[in-house]
Amino acid sequence: MLPVIFRPAADADAATAKAWYAGYSPDAADRFVDALADVVSLISEYPQASQLVVGETRRAVLRRFPYAVYYRITPEAVVVLAVHGRQDPAHWKTRE
């Protein structure tokens, strides 16, 4: 298992999505957090299992939510670049 490190922008993405779901329903926000935790656990254990989407960046899709975790694998860790929905992908593609 590799440690998973969220870049500050990815943390902000996740917090924004959680806040949006919390405005809809506290239960929905909890389910979003659980789905995100499940994906983070999966990419920690099987980092190469997700699809390559741009260069060395991979995408792991959350279950039941229109979001994905975009990440890169380094020898020391999995680095999460973005937690992004169906918005314009150009937004996260500029993140290094």
N, C-alpha and C positions, 0 to 999 in steps of 0.2 A: 504494500500500500504506500502510496505517495501522499505527503501532506498537500492540502489544497489551500492555495493562497488567493484571496480575492484582491484584485486591484481596487483602489478607492472608487473608481468609476463604476465597477461591477457591484461593489457594496451599495453605492447610491442607486443603481438600477434596481437591485433587489428591494431596497427600502421603499422606493417609489412604487413598485408593483405591489408590495405588501400593503402600503398605505391606501392604494386605490382599492384593493380588495377589501380592506378593513372598512372603507367608506360604504361599500356594498353590503358587507356582512362580516362580523368578527369570525364566524366559522369559516367563511371563504378565505380570509386572511390566514387562518391557522392551516387550512388545507394547502394553500399556496406554499407556506413555509415548510410544511411536511414534504410536499412534492419536490421542492428545491433541495431539501436535506437528502432525500432519496437519490437525486441525481448526483449531488456532491459525493455521497458515499460510493455510488457506482463508478464515477470517474476516478475516485481515489484508488479503488481496487482494480479497475480495468480501464486505465486511461486511454489505451489505444483502441478500445471497442467502438468509439463513436466515429462518425463520418467526418472526413476531412472536407472543409468547405472552401477555404481560401488559404493557399500556401500550407503552412503547418498548423493552422487554426482548425480546431474540431468543434462540432456542435452536438450537444446532448440535449434532447427534447424532454421537457417536463411532461409527465402524464396529467391529463385532464386540464391543462392550462396551455394557452397559446404562447408559451415562452420557451426559450432555449438558453442553455449555458454555453458560451463560446470560450474556449480555452486552448492553451498551448501546453505541451509537455516539455519540461526541462529535466535534466538528470536529477535535480533535487526535489522538484515539486510539480504539481499541476497548477498553472497560473490562470485564473479566471479573468478574462478580459471584459466580459459583458454578460448580463442577464437581460436578454432582449426578447421582445415580442415580435409582432409582425410589422413593426415600423420599418422605415427605410433602413436597409442593412448598411448603407454608406455611413450611418451614424457610428456604428461600432467598428467598422473596418479600419478606421483611422487610429484605433487604439493599439498601442504596441506593448 
